[in-house]
């Protein structure tokens, strides 16, 4: 697919427009989620069921490895490192 620089610029402008729309939508989503969390906390509930959704707000845990501490205790972890390569499109 051959494209002129003018067509490329139009694509970049379109991408920027959609990125701005996505950022705005993400901010609206965060605001709505905050309101729902406030509702759940104020009513001291962790589960609510509506006509179209089941809403939960419960604690969750996540276990991770402390790489710095492992390196202090075991030395270099170089032989265990897995490197993945991929292409990234950036538009500034």
N, C-alpha and C positions, 0 to 999 in steps of 0.2 A: 504494500500500500504506500504509494508516494504521496507526500503531503508537502505543501509549500510552508514557508516560515509563517506566513499570514494565517494559514489554517492551523498550524501548530500553536500560534499565539492565541487563537480563538479557543482551542481546546484547553489551554492553560487557564484562560479566563473563566471558562465554564467550570473547570475543576475548582478554582478558587471560590466561585460562587457557591458550589455545592458543599465545599468544606465549611464556609461561613454558615450555611444553612444547618449543617450537621452540628457545628459548635453551638449554635443557638438552640437547636433541638435538645442537645445534651444538657444545656443549662436549664431548660424548661423541665426536662426529665428529672434532674437532680432536685429541683425545687419541689416538684410534685412528690418525689420519694421522701423528701424531708417532711412534708406535710403528713404523709402516711405514717412515717416513723413517729412523729409527734402524737398522732392519734393513738397509735399502738401503746406508746409509753404512758400517755395521760390516762388511758383506760386500763393500764396494767394487764395487757393481754399479749400473748405471743402468736396467736392464730386468730384470724377473722375470715369468715366466708361470706362472700357477696353473691349476687346473682351470676356473675361471670368470672369470679376469681376466688382462689384460696390464697390468702396473704399470711405469711409467717414472718416474724421478726424474732429470731432466736440466736443465742450465742453459738459460735462456731470456733473450732480450733484448727490450727495448722501447724504441722511439725516440719521444721527445716533443719538442715545441717549448718553448723557454724564453721565455715571454711577456714577462717583465721585461727580458731582454736585447734582444729584438726591439723593445720600446718604446724602450729606450735608443738603439738603433741607427737605428730608422726613425721614431720619434715615435709619435703616437697610432695605435692599431689599431682605433679606434672603428668605422670603416666596414666592418671585416671581422668584427665581432662579430655572431653570430646568437643571438637570444634565443628560447627556447622556453617557452611558458606551459603549465602543467598544474595540475590540482587535486590536493591532497594531503590525505588523511584522517589526522588526528592525534588520538589519544585519550590523555589524561593522567590 
